[in-house]
């Protein structure tokens, strides 16, 4: 230990005292600094800090740090905010950046951390058609930590009896059931938003965010989420984060002290959105319809964010980058994509792609026709000059045709016709294809509780073009209809008090195990099926409600036959498909393991499917 003179020790004590004083003054004045920290070595050298504190705009701001320049200090309508524009050069080193604030009465320093940017382990687009996305509503999946069921810093407490209430599921519950996810064979996790939703009621779903930088304490911590991503990567799985740009929650701290009046889209009285997604792309749209879509509030507890405000748009884009860099996620799903200012969203897409080339970003684009959706998935500017920069859309057109096809008295020609419209897209192979999610009735309910039709829908979803996604619990025949709180039902066995544990074979019924194993078989075969991952699609017009299509590369060929009819075809003739069968003589149905010694005909039972790996 070094020895110091009394004079030096006294100076050290004084210095420490001043340090604590500075920290104390900082905490009294600055209540929010966001992003909370940043990184060196980013593609974009610019960083904009949001500072919130009592009369913070009365302070002069300065800093001295090699490689970092304070480009501008921006004041806004509210004197309690400042926006600092920094430029961080490629030569800047990680460390603590001292930002000095002075006015006539006070002086303090805020210590801001710059971390070193980590190299991402994933190369190229993180989520591809080789993956299968599994969507989870975390409050309803599994309760891994009972101590956070209700927390002191959030208003709504546990009430599992209320289908719209908090049920106690959390991040640890997902981690605890990784074995189930691995057995099922999914490769990518998408959790509904896990960020803080602090409001008195209806907070479980996650879409009314009250802090964009903080995990809801009833679900865990930021570190818990990062642990989920790290654990997924160790298991060879990926993670997509659900982000919301269109609105925040009524409990957000902004609402007590808005930076400016135009931070939100405000009306004389509460005005709800018309929820008409196509108004964003309609060339003949009225200004009133367009304003209702883009400026109307999603709900009374979800204030509408105005992304025409440049400071807010930058804030939200930086928040996305912060989460990618902090947690190491593999993709982002953007909620209600057509609702916010579309130019800000295009900027978001472009900025994220520049920072993380080929990073997966899927837009929720809820419209029933491919022509509507193509406005967002286009490889060139639209006729109005708008370029979306979107690289994946939610294929609602195919979803609705799928439900019609496999529903009561449905004809599979519905999906055939919808796929025939793929010429309108820039990249249809990147569309997210799904047969269920948190916003619609359960798949089994929509298919009139017909389990065989559910199986057929799984075959189609998991073998057609695009990136497939399934909703938790559909593989064990959850069957609730809306309201939303009932659709997002608890997974049996996720709670200690549950009467059965459907995460295990013994906890599932015979029928549930049959469907679980059916989906599991497809998913685990699919992991190595390059014909599905990389292959082209050729399909044949359905006849008598039987649909045949091929997924193929130069080296592999898979034939899918879906008999959507109530008729058996004991000798279903394959001659019509000889162009696609050329060069192949045998096959194996991956669903049953049955080998086909020739490709002249197959036995096709009613309401069944065959997935045939072809052999030369």
C-alpha positions in Angstrom: 0.0 0.0 0.0 1.3 3.4 -0.9 2.0 5.9 1.9 0.7 9.5 1.6 1.5 12.6 3.5 -1.2 14.2 5.6 -1.5 17.0 3.1 -2.0 14.6 0.1 -4.5 12.5 2.1 -6.5 15.7 2.9 -6.5 16.7 -0.8 -7.7 13.1 -1.7 -10.5 13.4 0.8 -11.5 16.8 -0.6 -11.5 15.4 -4.1 -13.7 12.5 -3.1 -16.1 14.8 -1.4 -16.3 17.0 -4.5 -16.9 13.8 -6.5 -19.8 12.8 -4.3 -21.2 16.3 -4.4 -21.1 16.3 -8.2 -23.0 13.0 -8.3 -25.5 14.3 -5.8 -26.1 17.5 -7.8 -26.4 15.5 -11.0 -29.1 13.3 -9.5 -31.1 16.3 -8.3 -31.1 18.0 -11.7 -31.0 15.2 -14.3 -33.8 12.7 -13.9 -33.3 11.0 -17.3 -30.4 10.6 -19.7 -31.2 8.4 -22.7 -29.7 6.3 -24.2 -28.2 5.4 -20.8 -24.9 4.6 -22.4 -23.5 4.1 -25.9 -20.6 2.4 -27.9 -17.5 3.4 -29.8 -16.9 1.9 -33.3 -20.5 2.3 -34.6 -21.1 2.8 -38.3 -23.0 6.0 -37.6 -20.8 8.3 -35.6 -23.7 10.5 -34.5 -25.4 10.2 -31.1 -28.2 12.3 -29.8 -28.7 12.4 -26.0 -32.0 13.2 -24.5 -31.6 15.0 -21.2 -34.5 15.7 -18.8 -34.2 17.6 -15.6 -35.5 20.7 -13.9 -34.7 23.8 -16.0 -31.8 21.9 -17.7 -32.0 24.2 -20.7 -30.7 27.0 -18.5 -27.3 25.3 -18.4 -24.4 25.7 -20.8 -22.9 22.4 -21.8 -19.3 21.5 -22.6 -17.2 18.4 -22.8 -13.6 17.4 -23.5 -12.9 13.8 -24.7 -10.6 12.8 -27.4 -12.5 11.7 -30.4 -15.9 13.0 -29.2 -17.3 16.3 -30.4 -20.3 18.2 -29.0 -21.8 19.4 -32.3 -24.9 21.2 -31.0 -27.0 21.8 -28.0 -30.7 21.8 -28.9 -33.4 23.5 -26.8 -37.1 22.7 -27.3 -40.4 24.1 -26.1 -40.0 22.6 -22.6 -37.2 24.1 -20.6 -36.7 20.8 -18.8 -35.2 19.2 -21.9 -32.0 19.4 -23.9 -30.9 17.3 -26.9 -27.2 17.0 -27.3 -25.7 16.1 -30.7 -22.4 14.2 -30.3 -20.1 12.9 -33.0 -18.0 9.9 -31.9 -15.1 9.4 -34.3 -13.6 6.0 -35.2 -10.6 6.8 -33.1 -12.6 7.4 -29.9 -11.7 5.0 -27.1 -14.1 3.4 -24.6 -14.3 5.3 -21.3 -16.1 7.8 -19.2 -17.3 10.9 -20.9 -17.6 13.9 -18.6 -20.3 16.3 -19.7 -20.1 19.6 -17.8 -23.2 21.7 -17.1 -22.9 25.3 -15.8 -25.1 28.3 -15.2 -25.0 31.3 -13.0 -26.0 29.3 -9.9 -24.8 25.7 -10.3 -22.2 23.5 -11.9 -22.2 19.7 -12.2 -20.8 16.9 -14.3 -22.6 14.0 -15.7 -20.5 10.9 -16.3 -21.5 9.1 -19.5 -20.1 5.7 -20.4 -18.9 4.8 -23.9 -18.4 1.0 -24.3 -16.6 -0.9 -26.9 -18.8 -2.2 -29.7 -18.8 -6.0 -29.7 -18.5 -8.1 -32.8 -21.7 -9.8 -33.7 -21.4 -13.6 -34.0 -24.1 -13.9 -36.7 -23.0 -13.3 -40.3 -25.5 -12.3 -42.9 -29.2 -12.1 -42.2 -29.8 -13.5 -38.8 -33.3 -15.0 -39.5 -33.9 -16.8 -42.8 -36.3 -19.3 -44.3 -34.2 -21.9 -42.6 -35.7 -20.8 -39.3 -39.1 -21.3 -37.6 -40.2 -18.5 -35.3 -42.1 -19.4 -32.1 -44.2 -16.5 -30.8 -44.7 -16.3 -27.0 -46.8 -13.9 -24.8 -44.4 -14.0 -21.8 -47.0 -13.2 -19.1 -48.9 -16.3 -20.2 -46.2 -18.9 -21.0 -44.7 -19.8 -17.6 -44.1 -18.3 -14.2 -40.4 -19.0 -13.4 -40.1 -16.5 -10.6 -43.0 -16.0 -8.2 -41.2 -13.2 -6.3 -41.8 -10.8 -9.2 -45.5 -11.5 -9.8 -46.3 -8.1 -8.3 -43.7 -5.4 -7.9 -43.5 -2.2 -5.9 -42.6 -0.1 -8.9 -45.6 -1.1 -11.0 -49.3 -0.4 -10.5 -51.1 -3.6 -11.7 -50.7 -6.6 -9.4 -51.2 -10.3 -10.0 -54.7 -11.5 -10.8 -54.7 -14.8 -12.7 -58.5 -15.0 -12.5 -58.8 -12.0 -14.7 -58.2 -12.9 -18.3 -57.1 -9.3 -19.0 -54.9 -9.2 -15.9 -51.3 -10.1 -15.0 -50.8 -13.8 -14.7 -47.2 -13.9 -13.6 -45.4 -15.4 -16.6 -41.8 -14.1 -17.0 -38.5 -14.4 -18.8 -37.3 -17.0 -16.3 -40.3 -19.1 -17.2 -39.2 -19.1 -20.8 -35.6 -20.0 -19.8 -36.9 -22.8 -17.5 -38.7 -24.4 -20.5 -36.0 -24.3 -23.1 -36.1 -28.1 -23.1 -39.6 -28.0 -24.5 -38.7 -25.5 -27.2 -35.7 -27.6 -28.2 -37.7 -30.8 -28.4 -40.4 -29.1 -30.5 -37.7 -28.0 -32.9 -38.3 -24.2 -33.3 -35.2 -22.2 -34.0 -36.2 -18.6 -33.2 -38.0 -17.0 -30.3 -40.2 -13.9 -30.6 -41.6 -12.5 -27.3 -44.4 -10.0 -27.3 -42.9 -6.8 -25.8 -41.2 -7.2 -22.4 -40.5 -3.6 -21.7 -42.2 -1.8 -18.7 -46.0 -1.3 -19.1 -46.8 0.6 -15.9 -50.6 1.2 -15.9 -53.4 0.3 -13.5 -55.0 -2.2 -15.8 -54.5 -4.2 -19.0 -50.7 -4.1 -18.9 -49.9 -7.8 -19.5 -49.7 -7.7 -23.3 -46.7 -5.3 -23.4 -47.7 -2.9 -26.1 -48.3 0.2 -23.8 -44.6 0.8 -23.0 -43.8 3.3 -20.2 -40.0 3.0 -20.4 -38.3 2.1 -23.7 -35.0 1.2 -21.9 -36.3 -0.9 -19.0 -37.6 -4.5 -18.8 -40.9 -4.7 -16.9 -39.9 -5.8 -13.4 -42.8 -8.3 -13.3 -41.0 -10.1 -16.2 -37.4 -9.7 -15.0 -34.5 -7.3 -15.7 -32.6 -6.1 -18.7 -29.9 -8.6 -17.6 -32.5 -11.4 -17.6 -33.4 -10.6 -21.2 -29.8 -10.6 -22.3 -29.4 -13.9 -20.5 -32.3 -15.2 -22.6 -30.6 -14.1 -25.8 -27.3 -15.6 -24.7 -28.9 -18.9 -23.7 -30.7 -19.0 -27.1 -27.5 -18.5 -28.9 -25.8 -21.2 -26.9 -28.6 -23.6 -27.9 -28.3 -22.6 -31.5 -31.5 -20.5 -31.4 -32.2 -16.9 -32.3 -34.3 -14.1 -30.8 -36.5 -11.5 -32.3 -37.5 -8.4 -30.2 -41.0 -6.9 -30.6 -40.7 -3.1 -30.8 -43.4 -0.4 -30.9 -42.9 2.9 -32.7 -46.5 4.0 -33.1 -47.4 4.7 -29.5 -46.3 4.5 -25.9 -48.2 3.8 -22.8 -50.2 6.3 -20.8 -47.9 5.6 -17.9 -44.8 6.8 -19.7 -42.8 9.4 -17.8 -43.0 11.7 -20.9 -46.7 12.2 -20.3 -46.1 14.1 -17.1 -43.7 16.5 -18.9 -43.7 16.4 -22.7 -40.7 17.8 -24.5 -43.0 19.6 -26.8 -46.7 19.7 -27.7 -46.0 17.9 -31.0 -44.3 14.9 -29.3 -47.7 13.3 -29.5 -50.4 13.5 -32.1 -53.0 15.4 -30.1 -56.7 16.1 -30.8 -59.3 18.3 -29.2 -60.9 15.2 -27.8 -59.9 11.5 -27.8 -59.8 10.3 -31.4 -59.2 6.6 -32.2 -57.4 5.3 -35.2 -59.5 4.0 -38.1 -57.2 0.9 -38.2 -57.3 1.0 -42.0 -53.7 0.0 -42.9 -54.3 0.5 -46.6 -54.9 4.2 -46.1 -51.1 4.6 -45.8 -50.6 3.4 -49.4 -54.0 4.3 -51.0 -53.3 6.7 -53.9 -56.8 8.2 -53.6 -56.9 8.4 -49.8 -58.7 11.4 -48.2 -56.6 13.5 -45.8 -59.1 12.8 -43.0 -58.8 9.0 -43.4 -55.0 9.2 -43.7 -54.8 11.4 -40.5 -57.0 9.0 -38.6 -54.7 6.1 -39.4 -51.4 7.8 -38.8 -52.4 10.2 -36.0 -55.4 8.6 -34.3 -54.7 6.9 -31.0 -54.5 3.1 -31.0 -56.4 3.2 -27.6 -57.1 5.5 -24.8 -54.1 4.2 -22.8 -51.8 4.3 -25.9 -50.9 7.9 -26.8 -49.9 8.2 -30.4 -46.3 9.2 -31.1 -45.6 11.8 -33.7 -42.5 10.6 -35.6 -42.6 13.8 -37.7 -40.8 15.2 -34.7 -37.2 14.7 -35.7 -36.0 14.4 -32.1 -38.5 11.7 -31.3 -37.8 9.8 -34.5 -34.0 9.8 -33.7 -34.8 8.8 -30.1 -36.8 5.7 -31.3 -34.2 4.7 -33.9 -31.4 4.9 -31.4 -33.5 2.9 -28.9 -33.6 0.1 -31.5 -29.9 0.2 -32.1 -29.3 0.3 -28.3 -31.2 -3.0 -27.8 -29.5 -4.7 -30.7 -26.1 -3.7 -29.4 -26.9 -4.3 -25.7 -28.7 -7.7 -26.0 -27.3 -9.2 -29.2 -30.8 -9.9 -30.7 -31.1 -11.4 -34.1 -34.1 -9.5 -35.4 -36.8 -7.0 -34.7 -40.5 -7.2 -35.3 -42.1 -3.7 -35.8 -45.6 -3.4 -34.4 -48.3 -1.5 -36.4 -45.8 -0.6 -39.1 -48.1 1.4 -41.5 -49.5 3.6 -38.6 -46.6 6.0 -37.8 -45.0 8.5 -40.2 -43.9 6.3 -43.1 -40.9 8.4 -43.9 -39.6 8.1 -40.4 -40.1 4.3 -40.6 -38.2 4.2 -43.9 -35.4 6.1 -42.2 -35.5 3.6 -39.3 -35.2 0.6 -41.7 -32.3 2.2 -43.7 -30.4 3.3 -40.5 -30.7 -0.2 -38.9 -29.6 -1.9 -42.1 -26.6 0.4 -42.5 -25.6 -0.3 -38.9 -26.3 -4.1 -39.1 -26.3 -5.2 -42.8 -28.8 -8.0 -43.5 -30.2 -7.7 -40.0 -33.8 -9.2 -39.9 -36.6 -6.7 -39.6 -40.2 -7.7 -40.1 -43.0 -5.2 -40.3 -46.5 -5.9 -39.0 -48.5 -5.1 -42.1 -52.1 -6.1 -41.5 -53.9 -6.1 -44.9 -55.8 -8.8 -46.6 -54.4 -8.5 -50.2 -50.9 -9.0 -51.6 -51.3 -5.8 -53.6 -51.7 -3.8 -50.4 -48.8 -5.5 -48.7 -46.5 -5.0 -51.8 -46.3 -1.3 -51.0 -44.1 -2.2 -48.1 -42.2 -5.2 -49.6 -40.9 -3.7 -52.8 -37.4 -3.7 -54.2 -37.8 -0.3 -55.8 -39.6 3.0 -55.2 -43.4 2.9 -55.4 -45.2 5.0 -57.9 -45.6 7.8 -55.4 -41.8 7.8 -55.0 -41.8 6.2 -51.5 -39.2 3.5 -50.7 -40.0 1.5 -47.6 -36.6 -0.2 -47.1 -38.6 -3.1 -45.5 -37.0 -6.5 -45.9 -39.8 -8.7 -44.5 -43.6 -8.2 -44.1 -46.2 -10.1 -42.1 -48.0 -12.1 -44.8 -51.6 -11.5 -43.8 -52.8 -12.1 -47.3 -51.6 -15.7 -47.1 -52.8 -16.0 -43.6 -56.4 -15.2 -44.5 -56.3 -17.4 -47.5 -54.9 -20.2 -45.4 -57.8 -19.9 -42.9 -60.4 -19.9 -45.7 -58.7 -22.9 -47.4 -58.6 -25.1 -44.3 -61.8 -23.8 -42.7 -65.1 -25.5 -42.9 -66.0 -26.4 -46.6 -62.8 -24.6 -47.6 -61.0 -25.0 -50.9 -57.2 -25.1 -51.0 -57.3 -23.1 -54.2 -57.4 -20.1 -51.9 -53.7 -20.4 -51.1 -52.8 -21.3 -54.6 -54.4 -18.1 -55.9 -52.7 -16.0 -53.3 -49.2 -17.4 -54.0 -49.8 -16.7 -57.7 -49.8 -13.0 -56.8 -46.2 -13.1 -55.5 -45.1 -11.2 -58.6 -46.2 -7.9 -56.8 -43.5 -8.3 -54.1 -39.9 -7.3 -54.1 -38.9 -10.5 -52.2 -41.8 -12.8 -51.3 -39.4 -15.4 -50.0 -38.7 -13.2 -47.1 -42.3 -12.8 -46.1 -43.2 -14.0 -42.6 -45.7 -16.7 -43.0 -47.9 -17.7 -40.1 -51.1 -19.5 -39.1 -51.7 -17.8 -35.8 -50.7 -15.0 -33.5 -51.7 -13.0 -30.4 -54.2 -10.8 -32.3 -56.5 -13.4 -33.8 -58.7 -16.3 -32.6 -56.8 -19.5 -31.9 -56.1 -21.5 -35.0 -58.1 -24.5 -33.9 -61.1 -22.3 -33.2 -60.9 -20.7 -36.6 -60.7 -24.2 -38.2 -64.0 -25.3 -36.5 -62.0 -27.5 -34.0 -60.9 -29.8 -36.8 -57.6 -31.2 -35.7 -56.8 -32.7 -39.1 -57.2 -29.3 -40.8 -54.9 -27.8 -38.2 -52.3 -30.4 -39.2 -52.7 -29.5 -42.8 -52.3 -25.8 -42.0 -49.0 -26.7 -40.2 -47.7 -28.6 -43.2 -48.5 -25.7 -45.5 -47.1 -23.0 -43.2 -43.8 -24.9 -42.6 -43.1 -25.9 -46.2 -44.3 -23.0 -48.4 -42.0 -20.1 -49.4 -41.1 -17.6 -46.7 -40.1 -17.5 -43.0 -42.6 -19.5 -40.9 -44.0 -18.5 -37.5 -46.3 -20.4 -35.2 -48.0 -19.2 -32.0 -47.3 -20.9 -28.7 -49.9 -23.5 -27.7 -51.3 -24.1 -31.1 -49.2 -27.3 -31.2 -51.1 -28.5 -28.1 -54.5 -27.6 -29.5 -55.3 -24.4 -27.6 -58.7 -23.3 -28.9 -59.9 -20.1 -27.4 -61.6 -17.3 -29.3 -61.3 -13.6 -28.5 -61.4 -11.4 -26.5 -57.6 -11.1 -26.6 -57.0 -12.0 -23.0 -58.5 -15.4 -23.6 -56.6 -16.0 -26.8 -53.4 -15.3 -25.0 -54.1 -18.1 -22.6 -51.8 -19.7 -20.0 -49.7 -22.6 -21.1 -50.8 -25.6 -18.9 -47.9 -26.4 -16.5 -46.4 -23.0 -16.6 -47.6 -22.5 -13.0 -46.8 -24.6 -10.0 -50.5 -24.8 -9.1 -51.6 -26.1 -12.5 -53.3 -29.5 -12.5 -51.2 -30.7 -15.4 -48.0 -29.9 -17.2 -48.3 -29.8 -21.0 -44.6 -29.1 -21.3 -44.2 -32.9 -20.7 -45.5 -35.9 -22.7 -47.3 -37.3 -19.6 -49.1 -33.9 -19.0 -50.6 -33.8 -22.5 -53.7 -35.7 -23.7 -53.4 -38.4 -26.4 -54.7 -36.0 -29.0 -52.4 -33.2 -27.9 -49.4 -35.5 -28.1 -50.4 -36.6 -31.6 -50.4 -33.0 -32.8 -47.3 -32.1 -30.9 -45.4 -35.0 -32.4 -46.7 -34.2 -35.8 -45.4 -30.6 -35.7 -42.2 -31.8 -33.9 -41.5 -34.2 -36.8 -41.8 -31.5 -39.4 -39.8 -29.0 -37.5 -36.9 -31.3 -36.8 -36.8 -32.6 -40.3 -37.0 -29.0 -41.6 -33.8 -28.0 -39.8 -31.7 -29.8 -42.5 -34.1 -29.5 -45.5 -32.2 -27.2 -47.8 -35.0 -27.6 -50.4 -37.2 -25.7 -48.0 -34.5 -23.2 -46.8 -33.1 -22.3 -50.2 -35.4 -23.9 -52.8 -37.6 -22.5 -55.4 -41.3 -23.2 -55.4 -43.3 -24.8 -58.3 -47.0 -25.5 -57.6 -49.8 -27.1 -59.6 -53.3 -25.9 -59.8 -55.4 -27.8 -57.2 -57.8 -30.4 -58.6 -60.6 -31.8 -56.4 -59.2 -29.8 -53.4 -55.8 -31.6 -53.7 -52.8 -29.3 -53.8 -49.3 -30.4 -55.0 -46.2 -28.3 -54.9 -42.4 -28.8 -55.0 -39.6 -27.1 -53.1 -36.3 -27.8 -54.9 -32.6 -26.9 -55.3 -30.2 -28.3 -57.8 -29.4 -31.0 -55.3 -32.6 -31.6 -53.3 -36.3 -31.9 -54.2 -39.3 -32.2 -51.8 -42.8 -32.9 -53.0 -45.7 -31.8 -50.8 -49.2 -33.2 -51.4 -52.1 -31.8 -49.3 -55.5 -33.5 -49.7 -57.9 -31.0 -48.3 -60.9 -33.0 -49.3 -63.1 -35.5 -47.6 -62.3 -38.2 -50.2 -59.7 -40.9 -50.2 -57.5 -41.4 -53.3 -56.0 -44.9 -52.9 -54.1 -44.6 -56.2 -53.5 -40.9 -56.7 -51.8 -40.6 -60.1 -48.5 -38.6 -60.1 -48.1 -38.5 -63.9 -49.3 -34.9 -64.1 -46.3 -33.8 -62.1 -43.6 -35.6 -64.2 -41.9 -32.3 -65.1 -41.1 -31.8 -61.4 -40.3 -35.5 -60.8 -37.9 -35.8 -63.7 -34.7 -37.6 -62.5 -36.2 -38.9 -59.3 -37.4 -42.5 -58.9 -38.2 -43.0 -55.2 -39.1 -41.1 -52.1 -39.8 -41.1 -48.4 -42.7 -39.5 -46.5 -41.1 -37.7 -43.6 -44.4 -37.7 -41.6 -44.7 -41.5 -41.5 -41.3 -42.7 -42.5 -42.9 -44.7 -45.3 -40.8 -45.3 -48.3 -42.1 -45.0 -51.9 -40.5 -47.5 -54.2 -41.8 -45.7 -57.3 -43.3 -42.3 -58.2 -46.2 -43.5 -60.3 -49.0 -43.1 -57.7 -49.5 -42.7 -53.9 -52.1 -43.6 -51.4 -53.8 -40.4 -50.3 -56.2 -40.5 -47.4 -58.8 -37.7 -46.9 -57.6 -34.6 -45.0 -54.0 -35.7 -44.9 -50.7 -34.5 -46.3 -47.5 -36.1 -47.5 -44.1 -34.5 -47.4 -41.9 -36.6 -49.7 -38.2 -36.3 -49.8 -37.4 -37.4 -53.4 -34.5 -39.7 -54.2 -32.8 -40.1 -57.6 
